[in-house]
Amino acid sequence: MKVSKLLGQRFKNAPSDCVIESHALMVRGGYMKYMANGIYSLFMPCKRITRKIEAIIRDEMDKADGQEVMFPVAMPASIWEESGRYGSIGSEMARWKDRSGNNMVLGMTHEEAAVHLARDTAQSYADYPFMIYQIQTKFRDEPRARGGLIRVREFTMKDAYSFHTSEEDLDRYYDVQYKAYENIFRRAGAKNVVAVKSDSGMMGGNVSHEFMLLSEIGEDTIAICPDCGYSANMEAAEVKLENKPSGASPLEKIHTPECKTIDDLTNRFNTSASSMCKAVVYQRNSDDGYVVAFIRGDLDVNETKLRNYLKTEIHPGIVGENSGICAGFIGPVGLAENKDITIVFDASLRGIDNMICGANETDYHYSGLNLVRDVGNVEYVDVAKIFEGAVCPACGKPHITINKGIEIGNIFKLGTKYTKSMDMTYLDASGEAKNPIMGCYGIGVGRLAASICQESHDDYGPIWPMSIAPWQVEICNLRCDDETVNSQASKLYDELASSGVEVLYDDRNIRPGAMFADADLFGVPVRVVVSPKTADRGVFEVSMRDKSWKGDIAIDGAVEEIKKIVSDELAKYR
């Protein structure tokens, strides 16, 4: 490809709303163009990158016995009503009526479509197991689109669905996909990737992992233990605490005017927040019923854990006059008698025999709270948010670190959530009808490209890995008006291209500084400079975009030398 023919422009500066480096560089480099919030057109360089990522994904999915299929983007609402998700998913899903008045949706994920495709075909145990996958456009009306291709509304995604007749077979295949994902991200050139235990969210299922590329701009928070390798999304990370008894004291009501916060109480009682029993109020979305979560005063409630425990959606509570709750002075003693309030005790309170808590009366608190003595044998549940320096649930060392990450892939054990609700069955060996067990495996193609750009760049542009770079070699002709230089550069371009090397040839009559600035933005791994000085010396000046090597290569034999550099670089990602 000649740059003079390439559609798109490179810019010195990015628009002011491009605050993330990858977004700014991909806009400046002519990879993408904004159309609407979270919706972009892709120019040729970006399309070449995503096509290579798709090829890597296809290769690994095919090796895992996947069968590529294609589901519709537009689907009748009826199959989503079968699964129950038509009503449970909110405004993120685009809905409309077609000209015949039928309710329709745009696919944001395709579990229902996968079941619909397979349920009338795989009717015998002999048809199992199998996996089907697609690489398809999806639409999710994301309210927080940001970061260019990292969080968008319209996106290309690989989603795969496996079907099994036993949990053991799903476990086996889940491991196959886990390893395939490791291969995909390694081959695509993503370096700092960790697999973390995660919350399944709207997908359902009881086991799931997210593959996170560690990055300060990531929206996900990850707990990692550097000693044993434990990792989990903040939403799923288990909090392990061991409280040592300090000696019980009598329960005593104390006048505490204007002491409504943990800080107020620590100052009033000259003690630490860890000796407090803090109350956090929520309400169920379904009926606005109150939920009070009691937790150690130095910790925060993990709302995802609480939501999963309650098996219902919740929102921060608004305490009214008739709620039976005394805002700022809430405590567990006596509150359990109010049957309209659901009470949850976090496991961080276990073993503390002397705490300060609200007395459910304005301007009063209790000291000496002992839950077993003063409330009874309560059920403890882990609903706390993990924190820096927490005890690792796996190895028991207090070395948990908190990191940021970009989710670039996920895998779920869905169980029978969709096959049961959509009445997909097969006959087992004894002739009994059973629901197949499903797994689900997704990768965002554009997000992976942008995430790799975020991870591998410098101040001047992307540093694309050879395996997904838009081109493998860029030739910079610094004097296209010089007959000798032009002849050497054009000949090299023709010979490299005819030998199978992907070449970008900058044949424009522009200043060297502008050409090199554009070359940095293209991020092509190998750069070949042809100029009067190199022509006089009988060499080409060759350098790596990552600055790992720079040197001269004799014009005679240059094609084979450059091909070897490309081959050696590609070998790193096989």
N, C-alpha and C positions, 0 to 999 in steps of 0.2 A: 504494500500500500504506500502511495506517495502522499506526503503531508499536504502537498498543494491540491490534492483532490479530496482530502478528508473533510467531511462536514463537521463543523463545530469550531469554537474559538477557545483560546486559552487566555486567561486574564491574570493581571498582576495582583489584583485584590479580589476577595470574595465579598458577596453581599453581607451587610451587617448582621443579618439573622443567622448566618452560618457560624455558630459559636463552637461547634465541634470540629476538630481538625480534619477528620475524614470527609465530613460534609463540605467544608470549605475547599479542600483540595480537589474533590471530585467535581465540584461546580467550576472551580478555576481551571481545571484540566480538560474541560469539555467532555465529561463522562455522562452528565445528566442535565436535564432541564426541568425546572419547576413548572407544573401545570396547575395544580391546586394543592391545598393542604394535604400533605402525605401522599401525593400522587405525582410521579415523575415520568418523563420520557427519557429513554436511554440512548445515547449516541453509540457509534460503532465500538469505540474502545471498551466501554462498559459491557456492551453486549458480548464482545469476545471473551471478556473475563467470566461473565456469568455462564456462558456456553461451556467454558472449560470446567467450571465448577460442576455444572450439570453432568458433564461427561464423567468426571470422577465419581459423582454420586451414583450415576447409572451403573458404572463398572462395579462398584461395591455392592449395590443392591442386586445386580444380576448374579454376582458371586454368592450372595446369600439366598439364592433360589427365588428371587423376586420376579414377578411377572408385571411388566409395565402395562398399565391400562390408562384410560382417560375418562374422568368423570365430568359431567356438565358443570359449568360455573353457575348457570341459572337452574334452580331446582324448584319443584312444587313444594309448597309449605307442608303438604300432607305427610311427606316422609319425615319431616322434622316434628310434626305433631305425633307421629308414631313413637318417636324416641322420647318425647316429652320436652325437648329442648326449644321448640318453637315458642313456648310460653315462658321458659325459664331464662333464656338469653335475652338481654336487654337491647338497647338501641345500637349496640355494636354491630348487630346483624341487619343488613339492608333488606327491607321488605317492600313489595309492591304488588299490584294486581295487573295481570296481563289483559289483553283486549277482550278476552272471554270472561273476565271477572274472577279468574282463579288467583288465589293467593300464591305468591312466588317469593323466593329468597335468593340472594347471592351467596354462594358458598364461602364461608370463612374457615371451614374445615369440612372434611368429607367422610366422617364415620358413617353417617346415615346412607350416603351414596355407596359406600363400600359394602354395607350389609345388603342394600337393595340390589347391587350387582350380583352378589354371590348367593343370596338365600334360596333362589329357585334352581341353582345349579349344583351346589355342593350339598347333596342330600343324604350321602352315605358316609360312614366313618372312613371308608376307603378313599374318599376324596380329600382327606386331611392328612397332614397340615398343608397350608399354602399361604403365600404372601403376595399381595397385589400392591402396586405403588404407582404413583403418577408424579409428574412435575407440571404444575398447573398454576394459573393465575387465581388468586383469591382476593376477597374484599372484606375488610373488617373496618367498620367506621370508628377507628381508634380516636378517642378524645384527646390523646396526648401525643399526636404525631410530632416527631422531633428527630434531629440528627441525620437528616437526609434519608438514606436507605436503611438506617438502623431501626427506626420505628416509623412505619408507613401505614397507609390505609389500603392501598392496592399493592400486592406483592406476589412474587413467584415463590412457590414452596414445593419441596418434595415431601409428600406424605405417603406413608406406607401403612398397611393394615394386615396383620397376620391372624390366622384362624386356626384353632387347635381343639383337640378333644380331651386334653387333660392339662392341669396346672403344671405338671412336670414338663410337658412338652413346651408350654409357653415359657417356663423358666429357662429351658435349654435354648430356645430361639431368642429370648430376650438377651442372653449372653452373646449370641451370634451378632445381633444388631449392635450391642454395646461395643464389640470389637470393631465392627464395620464403621461405626461412627468415629472411633479413634483413628482408623485408617483414613477416613475421609478428611478429617481436619488436619492430620499430619501431611497428607498428600497435597492439600490445598495451601499449605504453608502457614497455618495458624499455629503459633508456638506455645503460648501460655494458656492452655485449655485444661480445665478440670471438670470432671463429672461429679455433680452434687445431687444428693438426695433432695427431692423437691415435693411440693404440694401439687396434687393433680388438678386442682381447680375445676373448671367447667368440663374438662375432659372425662373426669370420673376415674375410677380405678383406685387401687390401694398401694401400688408401688410405681414410682416414677423417678426418673433422673433427668436433670438438665445439664447440658454441656455448656460451660461458661468460659468465655475468653476473658481473662482477668484484665480489667481496664478501669482507670479512675473515672471514665465517663459512663460506666455501666450503671443501669438503673436497678439492677439486682444486687442484693447484699448477701455475701457468702461467708459462712463460718468455716475456717480451715484450721486443722491441727498440723503444724509443720513436723511434729514428731512421728506421727503414725500415718498421716495422709488422709485422715477423716475429713470429709467435706460435706456440707449441706447448705441448701438455701436457707436464708434467715427464717423463712416461713415454716420450714420443717425441722430446723436444728433443735435437737433435744437439749434442755437445760438441766445439768446435773449439779446439785448443791448438797452440801452436808453441813447442817446447822448443829452447833454444839450447845447443849443446854447451859444456861447461865444461872439457873436457880430460880424456882417459882416464887412469886410474890402474890399477895392477895389482890383480887380485882378491886380497884379503887376508882371511883368517879371523881374527876378533877375538873374544876372550872377553868376553861381555856378560852377566854374571849378573844375573838379575832384570830384564832389559830386555825386556819382552814387548809393550809398546805403542808407538805412534808417539811419544807424548809422552816416554816413557822414552828412546827412541833420539835424539830431537832434543836432549834434555838431555845425553845421553852423548857425542854426536858434535858438539855445538854447531853444528847445521845446521838447515835448514828441512824441514818435512814433504814439500815438493815434491821433495826429493832421495831420498825413500824409495820402495821398491817394496813396497807393502802387499799382503798376501794375505788374501782373504776366502773362507771355506769354505762350500760348500753341498752338498746331496745331492739327487739326483733322486728325485722321489716314486715313480717306477715301480719302481726297484730299489735305492734308497739308495746308488747309486754316487756317489763323491765328485767334486765340481767345485771347482777352486780358481781364483778370479779374481784376477789380479795387476793392480794399479792404482796410480797415483801416490798417495803417502801423504796428500796433502791433499784427496783426492777420495773420494766414496762411490760404491758400486756401485748402479746402477739395475737393480733385480731384474727389472723388466718387460723391459728391453732384453736382459738376460742370458737370461731365459726364452725370448724370441722367437728369439734366436740359437741356443740349444740345441734349440728346438722341443720342449720338455718342461717340465712343472711341476717346481719346485725348492722346497726349504725350507732354512733355516739348518742348517749341518752340525754334527753332534755327533761330535767326534774321539775315536775309541776307540783302545785300545792296539794293535790289529792293523791300523790304518788305513793305516800307512805315512806318516802325517803327524805332524810334530812341532809341536804347538800352541804358538803364541807365537814360533816360530822358523822359520816356513815361508818358503822361497825357491825360485826357479825352477831354480837350478843343480842338476842331477841329478834333480830331481823328475820330469822328463819321461820318465825311464826306467821309472817305475812306470806300466804300461799300464792299471791299474785306476783311474787318476785322470785326469779330463778337465781340461786346463789351458786357461785363456782369458787372453789378454793384452789389456788395455785400450789403446786408441789413445793415451791420455795418456802412455804410456811411450816412445812413438816419439821418437827423437832424443836421449834422455838417455844420455850415455855414461859416467856416473859416479854410481852409486846405492848405497844401503845396503839390504840385504835379509837375510832369514833364511838360515841355513846348513843348515837341516834337521837340526840337532843342538842339543840342549838347552844353553842359555847361550852360543850362538855365533851371530854374524852375519857377513856378508861386507860389506866396503867395496870400492868400485871396480867394482861390477857394471856390465858392458857387455853388454847382451842379445845383440847380434849376435856379439860375440867369445866370450862365455861360454855362450850357449845355442844360438845359431844364428839363421837367418832365420825368425823367428816370424811368425805371422799376427796382425795387430792388428785389434781389433774395438771399436767404440764401445759400451761398456757402462757409461759413467760417468753420474752424475747431474749435470745442469746446475746452475750456481750463480750468485748475484748477481755481476754484473760480468764474466761470461763473454763471450767473443767471439761476436758474432752470426753464425750460419752463413750468413745471407743477405748482410749488408753488410760484415761483417768488423770492425765496431767493437766494442770491449769494453764494451758498454753494456747487456747483458741485465739486466732487472729480474725479480724473482720476485714473483708476485702470487697471491692466492687467488681462486677462482671457484666458482660453482655451475653445474653442467652443466644447461642447460635444453633442449638438443636435440643430436642427432647425426645424421650422414649417413655411410654406408659404401658403398664399392665392394666388393661381395661376390664378384664373379666367378662361377665355376661351382661353388662350394663345395656349394651345396644342390641345384642342378639335376642335377649329376653324381651325387651320392650317392643322390638320390631318383629317378634315371632319368627326368628330364623332358627330352624331345627335341622338335625340330621338323625339318622337311625344308627344306633351303635350296633355292636356285634350281636347283641341279644334282641335286636329289633325295637329297642326302646328309644323314644324321641328325646333328644338332648339339645341344649343350647350350646353352640360353639363358644369357646373362650377366645377373646381377642387381645391383641397387642397393637399399639399405635406408635409410629416413629416419624418425627417431622424435622425438617431442616429448611430454614429460610435462605434462599439462594442469594438474593440481593443483600440481605443483612450480613451474610457471611463475607461477601465481597467487601462491604463497607467496614466490617469489623477488622478484616485483615489489613485494609488501608490504615485504619486507626492504629493498629499495632505496629505496622511496618511503614514508617514514613520519616522524613526529616523536614526541616523548615522549608524545603524547596519543592517537595512533591512526594507521591507514593513511592515505595520501593517494593514493587510487585515480585512475589516469588516466581521463579521460572515456570512452575507448573500451571499458573493461572494468568501470567502476564498477558496483556493484550497482544504484544508481539515479543519475540525472543531477542531480536537484535534491532537496534536503530542505527542507521547510517546518517551522519551529519555531514553534508556537503557544504563546506564553508565558503566555497567560491564556485558557484554554478556558472559563472561567466568565464571561468578559466577552463580552456579546452582540455588540458591534461587532467586537472582535478575532476572535472565533470565526467570525463571518459572513465577514469578509475572508479569513481563512486558508482556510476551507472552500471559498469561491468560487474562490480562486486554485488550490487543489488540483484542483477539478473541471475548471476551464478548461485548466490545463496538461495534465492527464491526457487530456482529450478531444482535445487538439491533438497528441498523440503524444509528449509529454515523459514520461520515466519519473520518477515523483515518489514520494518517501517523505514521509509526513505524520505528524509527531509531535503527536498530538492528546491526549496524556496530561496529567492534572492533577498535574504534578510541579514541583519547584523549577527555575528557569531554569538554575542551575549543573549540576544532574543531567542536564537535557535537553541542554545543550551538551556535557557529558562524553560522553554517548551519541552525539551527533552526530559528535564527533571520532572515536569508535570506528567509526562507520559509514563514515567517510571519503568521503562523497558530495562531488563536486567543487564544487557550487553550493549555498550555504545561504541561505535566505530567512527572516528573523526578522520575526514579526508580534507586536506588543505594543501596549499602550495608548499609549506614546510615539510609535510609528510611525503608529498610527491617527490620533492628533491632528495629525500633520504631513502626513497624506495620502500616505505613502510606505511602501515595504517596504525593510527593511535587507538588502542583499544582499552576500555575501562569498564569496570563493573559499577552498576548503579549504587550498590551498597558500599562502594569505596573499598572493597576488600582486595582489589587488584587493579593495577594500571601498568601498561607497557606497550611496546611497539611490536608489531608482527609484520614480517616481510610480506610484500605484496604477492610475491610468488609463494604459493602454498597457503595464502591467507584463508581461503574458503575452508580448507580442511581443518586449519587451526581453530577457526571460529566455530565450526560445527562441533569440534571436540569440546570447546568451552560450554556450548549449549548442552551437549549430551551429558557432560559431567555434572552440570547444574541440575538437569532434569533427574539424574540418578538419585539426587538427594531426596526426592519426593516420591520415589516408587515404593 
